Amino acid sequence: MAAKSAGKPALKKPYPPIAKGATAAKTAAKRAAAPLPKVSKPKQKLVRDSFTMPRADFDLIAALKERLLSLRVFVKKSELLRAGLHALTGLDDAKLASTMKGLTPLKPGRPKNSD
C-alpha cells in the first residue's frame, strides 16, 4: 500500500502550459481554444396555476402556435403566454392601459360544465 502524501493536492491550471519558443499568437490561440469553466445558473422555482379565458382567446393561442410552426419555431402554450407577458412589459403606460381596457371582463371563478 502506497503512503499518502501529507501535502495539499496540486491545483489544476486553467490553461495548458506554454511550450518553450511559442509565440504570443500561438499561446493566445491555445488559451482561446481551452474550454471555459461552466457557470451554473441558480434554478428558478416554477409556479403552477390555472386560469380561465374565452374560447376566442384560446383559439388565438392555437393560431399563433401554427404561425410559429410555419416559421419552424416550436413553442408550448406556456412559452407563448410568457412571451406575451414580456411583450406587455415593453409597452408604454398608455398603450398597456388601452390594451387592457380592450379585453372583455370575465366572471370570477370556474365556468360551469356545459356537458
Summary of the structure (lengths in Angstrom):
residues: 115
radius of gyration: 28.2
end to end distance: 77.0
largest distance: 82.4
contacts: 135
relative contact order: 0.07
helix: 42%
strand: 0%
